[in-house]
Amino acid sequence: MRGPISFLTLVIVTRAAAAETSTSPPPLNITALSSRNGYSVLECWQLSSIPVDAMSAANYAVGGNTTQAVWSRIEPRTHIGEAWAPHVQLSIILNGLIRITSPAPEPNASIKSVSVQDGLQAGQRPDSKVAYIMPGTLVSSVLIAADLKSLSTIAGHFTEFPSGEPTILVQIPFEGDRVPEHKVLHEGACLA
């Protein structure tokens, strides 16, 4: 389908599961790649979306309008290196594994040393964090990528697909590169 798609909705909690855990569905927390002070960083975002009970599920509107979704297949053991989000987008992994280190290590640094400060003034470069995006749960299989190269001008994120299987993901850009309303819960990937 071409053109805007109105309000992407994630269906994640059945009415029965919600009834077992609480009377209201939990907030929607999603790992995000964002930009801070010219660096790509991993953060846990709590989206402002309020779930609507319909179709026996809690339904969350994620952001505003979206554009054409892309289905991607990445070969096993692919190393992309430093990268940036091409658009502000929601990415959902269906198969395989993505390892994201953010910010990306210095060009001559080894991956093993990504958490070591690289000689910049204290506080200038954020500590590197690692996230594993894989099928399974909402926390592990959904990512908002919002670290555009125009914002992460010093360092992007480092991406690799270490699985022995192809990685399959769906990427859904938000119209106008608009970031969904959210609050930052903490640095690093969401854990629950």
N, C-alpha and C positions, 0 to 999 in steps of 0.2 A: 504494500500500500504506500503510495506517495503522499506527501503533504503531512501536516500535523496530525498527530494522534492525540486525542484528548485524554489527559490524566492517566498515566500509567498506574495500574493497580496491582499490588502484590496481595495474593491470598495466602495467608500463612498460618492461621490458627483456626481450627475447627471449633464450632460452638461447644462440642463435648469437651475438648481439651481445655478450652477457656473456662468452662464451668468447673473442671477439676482443680484448676490452679488458682482462680480468683473470679470475682464477679465482673471484672473488666479486663479487656485484653491488655497485654503489656505494651509499653511504648516501642516504637520501631527504631532499633539501634543498628547502624550499618557502618562497616569499616569504610573509610574514605581516604583517598589520596588528595591532599590539598596543597596549597602553597603558603609558605610563611617566610618572610624576609628574603625572598628569592630562591628558596629551597623547597623541593617537594618533601612533604612530610606525611606520615601515616597518622590518622586520628580516628577515634571512635565518635561518630555523630549520632545524636538522637534526633530523628526527624520530627518536625512539628505536626505531622499528619495524625489526625484523630481517626481511629478505625471506625468503620461503618459495618454493622452486622447485616450481612446479606448472603444468600446462597450457602447458609450454614457455615459461614466463616467470617473472621474479622478481616475486612478489606481496607488496606491503607493506600491512599492516593500518594504517590511518590513524585514530588515536584509538580511542574506544570506540564505544558504540552511537550511532546516528544516528536522527533523526526524519524525517518526510516531506520528501522532496526537492522543490524548486520549480524549474520551467523558466521562465526570464524572457526577455522580448524587450523591448529598449530601442531606441527610435527613433534614427535617425542624428542626430549632432550634438546630443545631449542633454547639458545641463549641470545636474547635480544640486546642486552647491555643497557646503557642509559636510554631512557625513553620519557615521554610526556604524554598526557592524555591528548588525543587529537581534538576532542570536544569534551565538554562536561557531559558525562554519560553514566548510566547505570550499566554495570556488567554483571552477568549471571553465568557462572560456570556450570556446565552440564556434565563434563567428563574431564579427567586429567588433573593437573595440579599447576598452580602458578605460585612462584616464590617472588615476593616483592621486597626489595630493600630500599628504604627511603630515609634520607636522601641517598642518591647513588654514591658509591665510593669515588674517590679521586681517580682519574684515568690510569695512574700507574700503581694504584693500591690493589692488593689482592682481596678477594671476597672475604677471606678469613679475617681481615683487619678492618672491616667496615665499621665496627663500633669504636674504633680507636680514633681519638681526635687527630686531625691531620696537620697540626701546626698553626691553625688559624687562631685568632684571638679568642679567649674564653667567651662563650656565649654566642659567638658569631655563627658557627655551624651547628645545627641541631644534631643531637645524638641520632645515630642510625637505628631504625626499628625494622623488624622483619615481620611480614604477614604471609601466611599460607592460605591461598584461596582454593577451595576444593569443594566438590559436591558433598551434600550431606545436610547441613543445617542452614538456616538463614544467616547465622553469624559467619559460617565458613564459606558460603557459596555466593554471596552478593557483595559487590564493591561499587562505590561511587568514585569515579575517577574525575577529578577536577583540577589537576595540576597541569594547567596549560603552559606551554613553553613561554608564552608572553608574561606569565606570572612567576614561574620557577626559572628565573634567568641565570642563576648561579649553578644549580644542580637539579636534575630531574630525579626519577626513580630508576632502579635497576631491576630488570624483569628477566626471569628465566622460567622455563617450562620443563622441570626435571623428570616428569613422569615417563615411564616406559610406554605409555599409550598416548595417542593424540589428545590434545586439549581442545575441547569444544566449548565455546562461549558465545553468548548473545550480548551484543553491545547496543545500547539504546540511548542515543544522544538526546539531551534536553534542548529544546528549541532556544536559539539565542544564547547558548552556553550559560543558561541561568542555573545557578546552584540551588538545590532544594532548601527550603527554610529548615534550619537545624540549630542545635547547640552542641558545642564540643564537650564530650564527657571526659576524655583524657587523650593523651598522646598514645600512639600505637593502635594496633588492631583491636576491635571489639572482642571480648572474651565470652560474653554471655548476653 
